[in-house]
Amino acid sequence: MRILGIDPGSRITGLGVIEAETLVCAHMLKLGSGPMPERLGVIFSEVSALIEAHRPTAVAVETVFLNKNAQVTIKLSQARGAAICAAVHAGLEVHEYAPRAVKQALVGRGGAAKTQVQHMTRLLLGLEDDVGEDASDALAVALCHHHTQQTNQKLPQGVRFR
């Protein structure tokens, strides 16, 4: 299974593709601070191009966490929506994971520090070089989905881990 992981952001969106526990690609879309509609268009176009180039079979995206600043949450939600639309437009199934679920899957603790998640991502994928914080987060979401799928395959029919 080839999985595209997405860490949505209105200024930087992290993207990472894995196959099993092997890195296919890691990328960060640096969107800057231009008009929001243009940034959303870039997210849609670039996610679409990445899907075309690497042909993932599933997409895993991090859910929105509530921020104290409502405008930040709204912009993050819009970025997430643009990425999800690109995946759905390509006919892919989209799986959503809360940040705590990603941390739990990789580190074993939902309250793990971001540095712990990045360390486990590098370890699990055998990465020597840093791919950048946002790309690492996207790879972590993809790994979370991979581990969830592996667990579900071992469970009796009708029982699912989420």
Helices and strands as residue ranges (DSSP letters): E 2-7, E 12-19, E 22-30, H 36-54, E 58-62, H 70-89, E 93-97, H 99-107, H 114-125, H 133-154
